[in-house]
Amino acid sequence: MSTIDDIRANIRDVHDFPKPGIVFKDITPLVGNGPLFRKTIDLFAERYEGAAVDTVVGVESRGFIIGAALAYRLGKGLCVIRKPGKLPYDTLQASYELEYGTDTLEVHSDALVPGARVLLVDDLVATGGTAVAAAALVEQLGATVFEHACIIELGFLKPREKLGQELFSLITYDPE
């Protein structure tokens, strides 16, 4: 079995979460498996070692898990993008559409150096709304998104059509 097959086998489907009709892709079994979590981060690191990336940006909340481990592995700083009211300093906001509603993200107003090239990381990209809002915050700070990276892409929701930057995913779920 390949590492990608192992990763896929350690993603749990939770039906009707956070609301009826949604199948939530739960990565907690994956990150709870130390050797497999390490291999997952190694796959991302192999792609981005030597890339012109200044900072890794992790998106609330599972993006923090992937982003922090990857930033450490690459020797880069970590910027976090959070839900409203979670950051203690002056913030910028961006709102976006989810596949099941709307939400808002925030970032500290001094979180990135203007001109920085960032790798935007999350566990999953569905419609692309969260990624677009996170990228808008990065751009408001004068930085640019080098690439979006995620473990899971819900390809059937066509997130690539919404993104203005490249998306790298380890696993893509398409309709069967």
Backbone as CSV, one residue per row, in Angstrom:
resi,resn,N_x,N_y,N_z,CA_x,CA_y,CA_z,C_x,C_y,C_z
1,MET,0.849,-1.177,0.000,0.000,0.000,0.000,0.896,1.242,0.000
2,SER,0.561,2.241,-0.815,1.348,3.472,-0.891,1.024,4.397,0.279
3,THR,1.870,5.397,0.480,1.627,6.379,1.536,0.305,7.096,1.299
4,ILE,0.014,7.451,0.059,-1.253,8.127,-0.249,-2.427,7.220,0.103
5,ASP,-2.315,5.926,-0.209,-3.382,4.982,0.167,-3.526,4.907,1.678
6,ASP,-2.402,4.909,2.403,-2.442,4.896,3.871,-3.111,6.166,4.411
7,ILE,-2.771,7.311,3.824,-3.381,8.574,4.245,-4.891,8.508,4.019
8,ARG,-5.293,8.095,2.828,-6.717,7.992,2.507,-7.435,7.052,3.483
9,ALA,-6.809,5.946,3.823,-7.412,4.965,4.738,-7.540,5.513,6.159
10,ASN,-6.791,6.567,6.491,-6.841,7.151,7.823,-7.627,8.454,7.881
11,ILE,-8.434,8.703,6.863,-9.376,9.832,6.866,-10.764,9.242,7.079
12,ARG,-11.406,9.687,8.148,-12.704,9.133,8.531,-13.832,10.005,7.991
13,ASP,-14.842,9.393,7.406,-16.048,10.098,6.991,-17.013,10.172,8.168
14,VAL,-17.464,11.375,8.485,-18.470,11.575,9.529,-19.689,12.166,8.832
15,HIS,-20.737,11.387,8.760,-21.951,11.806,8.048,-22.770,12.785,8.887
16,ASP,-23.385,13.734,8.180,-24.290,14.725,8.778,-23.604,15.623,9.809
17,PHE,-22.342,15.963,9.558,-21.609,16.900,10.407,-20.941,17.944,9.526
18,PRO,-21.078,19.216,9.805,-21.719,19.853,10.944,-23.236,20.022,10.798
19,LYS,-23.790,19.591,9.664,-25.240,19.650,9.491,-25.674,18.530,8.562
20,PRO,-26.946,18.192,8.531,-27.431,17.087,7.698,-27.029,17.251,6.231
21,GLY,-26.613,16.139,5.635,-26.237,16.120,4.223,-24.754,16.329,3.960
22,ILE,-24.010,16.783,4.960,-22.573,17.006,4.807,-21.826,15.746,5.261
23,VAL,-20.815,15.345,4.474,-19.919,14.262,4.883,-18.590,14.925,5.232
24,PHE,-18.305,15.004,6.530,-17.108,15.651,7.037,-15.929,14.705,6.906
25,LYS,-14.836,15.189,6.354,-13.601,14.410,6.232,-12.733,14.703,7.460
26,ASP,-12.656,13.738,8.369,-11.994,13.887,9.662,-10.559,13.371,9.585
27,ILE,-9.584,14.287,9.801,-8.168,13.902,9.725,-7.592,13.490,11.076
28,THR,-8.404,13.472,12.143,-7.822,13.137,13.452,-7.218,11.734,13.502
29,PRO,-7.772,10.718,12.824,-7.058,9.433,12.811,-5.688,9.539,12.124
30,LEU,-5.599,10.349,11.085,-4.339,10.545,10.365,-3.296,11.213,11.257
31,VAL,-3.654,12.347,11.872,-2.667,13.055,12.684,-2.383,12.323,13.996
32,GLY,-3.266,11.414,14.384,-3.035,10.604,15.574,-2.084,9.440,15.351
33,ASN,-1.788,9.162,14.095,-0.865,8.088,13.716,0.498,8.747,13.447
34,GLY,1.367,8.744,14.444,2.640,9.467,14.363,3.456,9.197,13.107
35,PRO,3.744,7.929,12.795,4.548,7.659,11.597,3.872,8.126,10.299
36,LEU,2.554,7.990,10.223,1.848,8.405,9.009,1.743,9.929,8.931
37,PHE,1.550,10.585,10.066,1.534,12.045,10.083,2.888,12.579,9.621
38,ARG,3.964,11.962,10.093,5.303,12.371,9.661,5.457,12.207,8.146
39,LYS,5.006,11.073,7.614,5.093,10.846,6.163,4.273,11.874,5.390
40,THR,3.128,12.267,5.940,2.274,13.274,5.294,3.007,14.601,5.210
41,ILE,3.586,15.028,6.320,4.335,16.290,6.331,5.550,16.180,5.418
42,ASP,6.204,15.024,5.411,7.355,14.818,4.518,6.970,14.978,3.054
43,LEU,5.780,14.511,2.670,5.336,14.674,1.283,5.228,16.150,0.918
44,PHE,4.663,16.946,1.818,4.585,18.389,1.568,5.987,18.995,1.554
45,ALA,6.820,18.618,2.503,8.169,19.189,2.597,8.983,18.897,1.339
46,GLU,8.860,17.687,0.791,9.575,17.351,-0.443,9.190,18.294,-1.570
47,ARG,7.931,18.694,-1.605,7.472,19.610,-2.652,8.003,21.031,-2.449
48,TYR,8.080,21.472,-1.177,8.356,22.882,-0.914,9.765,23.202,-0.431
49,GLU,10.603,22.194,-0.149,11.985,22.480,0.213,12.661,23.173,-0.963
50,GLY,13.282,24.276,-0.684,13.957,25.033,-1.735,13.047,25.959,-2.514
51,ALA,11.742,25.919,-2.260,10.811,26.822,-2.954,10.956,28.231,-2.384
52,ALA,10.595,29.203,-3.181,10.687,30.608,-2.772,9.503,30.970,-1.891
53,VAL,9.479,30.375,-0.700,8.416,30.612,0.278,9.052,31.209,1.526
54,ASP,8.470,32.313,2.002,8.985,32.974,3.205,8.264,32.528,4.474
55,THR,6.963,32.287,4.363,6.131,31.992,5.530,5.080,30.969,5.160
56,VAL,4.746,30.106,6.111,3.625,29.184,5.956,2.438,29.806,6.678
57,VAL,1.282,29.818,6.021,0.058,30.358,6.606,-0.899,29.201,6.842
58,GLY,-1.268,28.974,8.100,-2.210,27.927,8.463,-3.582,28.518,8.709
59,VAL,-4.606,27.882,8.140,-5.974,28.379,8.250,-6.728,27.593,9.313
60,GLU,-7.455,28.300,10.158,-8.264,27.735,11.253,-9.042,26.521,10.786
61,SER,-9.088,25.499,11.530,-8.212,25.220,12.643,-7.278,24.066,12.320
62,ARG,-7.741,23.153,11.497,-6.877,22.004,11.174,-5.701,22.407,10.300
63,GLY,-5.798,23.535,9.638,-4.658,24.057,8.893,-3.494,24.428,9.798
64,PHE,-3.794,24.701,11.104,-2.728,24.981,12.067,-1.875,23.741,12.282
65,ILE,-2.520,22.580,12.323,-1.806,21.330,12.579,-0.801,21.066,11.460
66,ILE,-1.292,21.132,10.232,-0.445,20.874,9.059,0.573,22.007,8.908
67,GLY,0.088,23.242,9.012,0.950,24.404,8.815,2.095,24.480,9.797
68,ALA,1.814,24.227,11.079,2.871,24.312,12.091,3.940,23.249,11.864
69,ALA,3.507,22.024,11.598,4.478,20.949,11.359,5.309,21.232,10.108
70,LEU,4.668,21.729,9.068,5.379,22.008,7.817,6.322,23.205,7.972
71,ALA,5.866,24.252,8.651,6.734,25.418,8.883,7.990,24.994,9.647
72,TYR,7.807,24.183,10.675,8.944,23.671,11.436,9.890,22.897,10.528
73,ARG,9.327,21.992,9.732,10.138,21.131,8.845,10.916,21.955,7.825
74,LEU,10.281,23.055,7.329,10.922,23.901,6.316,11.793,25.008,6.927
75,GLY,11.710,25.184,8.243,12.465,26.261,8.883,11.899,27.633,8.570
76,LYS,10.586,27.715,8.407,9.905,28.976,8.085,9.020,29.395,9.246
77,GLY,8.634,30.664,9.243,7.697,31.153,10.239,6.283,30.702,9.908
78,LEU,5.410,30.816,10.897,4.010,30.437,10.741,3.124,31.639,11.036
79,CYS,2.205,31.914,10.153,1.160,32.915,10.333,-0.152,32.151,10.459
80,VAL,-1.013,32.553,11.391,-2.301,31.879,11.528,-3.436,32.813,11.128
81,ILE,-4.390,32.243,10.416,-5.618,32.929,10.043,-6.732,32.251,10.822
82,ARG,-7.480,33.063,11.599,-8.421,32.514,12.570,-9.845,33.007,12.347
83,LYS,-10.756,32.378,13.081,-12.151,32.829,13.130,-12.186,34.127,13.940
84,PRO,-13.238,34.935,13.772,-13.318,36.229,14.465,-13.256,36.105,15.990
85,GLY,-12.582,37.081,16.606,-12.516,37.167,18.049,-11.470,36.295,18.709
86,LYS,-10.650,35.606,17.944,-9.642,34.696,18.512,-8.248,35.308,18.577
87,LEU,-8.020,36.371,17.822,-6.693,36.998,17.801,-6.703,38.247,18.687
88,PRO,-5.678,38.438,19.523,-5.696,39.495,20.531,-5.296,40.892,20.050
89,TYR,-4.744,40.997,18.851,-4.211,42.285,18.391,-5.100,42.819,17.272
90,ASP,-4.712,43.931,16.695,-5.429,44.553,15.586,-5.517,43.570,14.409
91,THR,-6.715,43.424,13.812,-6.914,42.432,12.751,-7.534,43.025,11.500
92,LEU,-7.367,42.276,10.409,-8.089,42.505,9.155,-9.053,41.333,9.004
93,GLN,-10.192,41.551,8.306,-11.200,40.506,8.135,-11.534,40.292,6.668
94,ALA,-11.978,39.064,6.378,-12.540,38.726,5.062,-13.658,37.712,5.294
95,SER,-14.803,37.931,4.656,-15.927,36.995,4.748,-15.997,36.166,3.479
96,TYR,-16.621,34.996,3.584,-16.669,34.069,2.460,-17.846,33.115,2.591
97,GLU,-18.163,32.463,1.474,-19.240,31.472,1.417,-18.655,30.083,1.625
98,LEU,-19.308,29.304,2.458,-18.998,27.887,2.639,-19.965,27.066,1.806
99,GLU,-19.714,25.760,1.722,-20.675,24.909,1.038,-21.968,24.775,1.830
100,TYR,-21.949,25.231,3.101,-23.144,25.135,3.939,-23.400,26.410,4.743
101,GLY,-22.994,27.577,4.245,-23.258,28.838,4.932,-22.202,29.892,4.625
102,THR,-22.037,30.854,5.540,-21.030,31.898,5.390,-20.199,31.970,6.663
103,ASP,-19.006,32.555,6.546,-18.132,32.703,7.701,-17.172,33.858,7.449
104,THR,-16.361,34.178,8.456,-15.389,35.265,8.388,-14.064,34.766,8.950
105,LEU,-12.977,35.262,8.385,-11.627,34.966,8.870,-10.943,36.267,9.252
106,GLU,-9.956,36.159,10.163,-9.167,37.309,10.577,-7.686,36.950,10.606
107,VAL,-6.863,37.978,10.448,-5.413,37.840,10.572,-4.895,39.092,11.277
108,HIS,-3.830,38.956,12.057,-3.221,40.146,12.657,-2.747,41.083,11.553
109,SER,-2.914,42.372,11.798,-2.567,43.372,10.782,-1.074,43.449,10.501
110,ASP,-0.254,42.856,11.370,1.196,42.868,11.162,1.771,41.455,11.001
111,ALA,0.932,40.504,10.597,1.326,39.090,10.579,2.312,38.729,9.464
112,LEU,2.305,39.499,8.395,3.191,39.199,7.266,3.943,40.449,6.834
113,VAL,5.145,40.248,6.366,5.959,41.339,5.837,5.509,41.608,4.403
114,PRO,5.268,42.872,4.048,4.917,43.161,2.657,5.966,42.586,1.703
115,GLY,5.505,41.973,0.638,6.393,41.348,-0.338,6.673,39.879,-0.053
116,ALA,6.271,39.395,1.120,6.506,37.987,1.462,5.731,37.071,0.523
117,ARG,6.322,35.922,0.251,5.658,34.867,-0.528,5.261,33.778,0.458
118,VAL,3.974,33.436,0.457,3.477,32.509,1.467,2.898,31.251,0.835
119,LEU,2.988,30.190,1.615,2.343,28.927,1.295,1.126,28.841,2.193
120,LEU,-0.056,28.816,1.599,-1.309,28.792,2.340,-1.729,27.339,2.534
121,VAL,-1.860,26.890,3.782,-2.072,25.478,4.091,-3.371,25.268,4.866
122,ASP,-4.128,24.250,4.455,-5.315,23.823,5.184,-5.422,22.315,5.056
123,ASP,-6.267,21.715,5.868,-6.419,20.268,5.761,-7.248,19.895,4.546
124,LEU,-8.243,20.728,4.209,-9.196,20.386,3.164,-9.607,21.634,2.411
125,VAL,-9.743,21.515,1.103,-10.318,22.586,0.287,-11.571,22.004,-0.357
126,ALA,-12.707,22.653,-0.069,-13.994,22.187,-0.597,-14.405,23.067,-1.778
127,THR,-15.167,24.115,-1.525,-15.582,25.005,-2.613,-14.486,25.997,-2.982
128,GLY,-13.530,26.186,-2.088,-12.457,27.154,-2.305,-12.721,28.485,-1.627
129,GLY,-13.894,28.662,-1.021,-14.240,29.932,-0.392,-13.298,30.333,0.722
130,THR,-12.953,29.397,1.593,-12.038,29.688,2.690,-10.667,30.067,2.142
131,ALA,-10.192,29.334,1.155,-8.883,29.608,0.564,-8.855,30.980,-0.107
132,VAL,-9.929,31.347,-0.788,-9.999,32.658,-1.437,-9.982,33.766,-0.391
133,ALA,-10.750,33.595,0.699,-10.765,34.602,1.759,-9.398,34.715,2.430
134,ALA,-8.748,33.578,2.686,-7.415,33.598,3.286,-6.422,34.290,2.355
135,ALA,-6.500,34.007,1.078,-5.611,34.658,0.102,-5.862,36.164,0.062
136,ALA,-7.122,36.573,0.190,-7.442,38.008,0.204,-6.796,38.688,1.407
137,LEU,-6.796,38.013,2.554,-6.137,38.569,3.740,-4.628,38.682,3.531
138,VAL,-4.032,37.662,2.952,-2.600,37.686,2.645,-2.287,38.886,1.754
139,GLU,-3.103,39.081,0.727,-2.880,40.181,-0.217,-3.107,41.545,0.435
140,GLN,-4.084,41.644,1.361,-4.304,42.903,2.088,-3.064,43.292,2.882
141,LEU,-2.299,42.302,3.300,-1.068,42.559,4.059,0.129,42.831,3.145
142,GLY,-0.085,42.838,1.845,0.988,43.133,0.904,1.841,41.936,0.531
143,ALA,1.420,40.747,0.916,2.144,39.519,0.575,1.448,38.833,-0.604
144,THR,2.075,37.787,-1.124,1.473,37.040,-2.229,1.440,35.552,-1.881
145,VAL,0.449,34.880,-2.431,0.320,33.440,-2.221,1.142,32.728,-3.286
146,PHE,2.124,31.957,-2.837,2.928,31.133,-3.736,2.082,29.966,-4.237
147,GLU,1.381,29.308,-3.304,0.556,28.160,-3.650,-0.353,27.837,-2.465
148,HIS,-1.472,27.196,-2.757,-2.342,26.608,-1.737,-1.977,25.136,-1.637
149,ALA,-1.962,24.594,-0.407,-1.666,23.178,-0.220,-2.655,22.597,0.786
150,CYS,-3.100,21.379,0.508,-4.031,20.717,1.413,-3.846,19.204,1.326
151,ILE,-4.331,18.519,2.346,-4.341,17.067,2.296,-5.455,16.603,1.378
152,ILE,-6.643,17.197,1.533,-7.850,16.737,0.848,-8.438,17.843,-0.009
153,GLU,-8.733,17.505,-1.247,-9.457,18.394,-2.156,-10.766,17.709,-2.531
154,LEU,-11.866,18.406,-2.348,-13.157,17.889,-2.804,-13.342,18.363,-4.245
155,GLY,-12.747,17.611,-5.157,-12.717,17.993,-6.564,-14.087,18.173,-7.179
156,PHE,-15.061,17.419,-6.697,-16.417,17.497,-7.251,-17.077,18.848,-6.965
157,LEU,-16.533,19.623,-6.007,-17.046,20.965,-5.736,-16.308,22.031,-6.550
158,LYS,-15.334,21.610,-7.353,-14.599,22.462,-8.294,-13.925,23.688,-7.645
159,PRO,-13.131,23.483,-6.593,-12.485,24.638,-5.945,-11.470,25.339,-6.836
160,ARG,-10.864,24.618,-7.750,-9.827,25.227,-8.610,-10.399,26.333,-9.490
161,GLU,-11.689,26.247,-9.787,-12.329,27.288,-10.587,-12.389,28.616,-9.833
162,LYS,-12.406,28.558,-8.508,-12.534,29.753,-7.680,-11.174,30.353,-7.313
163,LEU,-10.135,29.518,-7.248,-8.826,29.976,-6.790,-8.076,30.708,-7.900
164,GLY,-7.370,31.745,-7.501,-6.535,32.463,-8.452,-5.104,31.959,-8.452
165,GLN,-4.789,31.037,-7.527,-3.447,30.493,-7.425,-3.501,28.976,-7.574
166,GLU,-2.332,28.398,-7.704,-2.194,26.945,-7.838,-2.647,26.248,-6.562
167,LEU,-3.248,25.067,-6.713,-3.652,24.236,-5.579,-2.960,22.890,-5.689
168,PHE,-2.267,22.503,-4.609,-1.651,21.187,-4.529,-2.386,20.403,-3.453
169,SER,-2.862,19.210,-3.804,-3.540,18.355,-2.830,-2.970,16.951,-2.911
170,LEU,-2.905,16.302,-1.756,-2.434,14.916,-1.730,-3.502,13.955,-2.215
171,ILE,-4.757,14.242,-1.856,-5.881,13.363,-2.192,-7.013,14.201,-2.763
172,THR,-7.593,13.755,-3.863,-8.752,14.405,-4.449,-9.918,13.428,-4.445
173,TYR,-11.041,13.908,-3.904,-12.275,13.115,-3.947,-13.142,13.659,-5.066
174,ASP,-13.457,12.820,-6.019,-14.371,13.143,-7.107,-15.563,12.215,-7.022
175,PRO,-16.684,12.595,-7.644,-17.845,11.685,-7.602,-17.503,10.347,-8.247
176,GLU,-18.091,9.319,-7.718,-17.786,7.977,-8.240,-18.799,7.555,-9.275
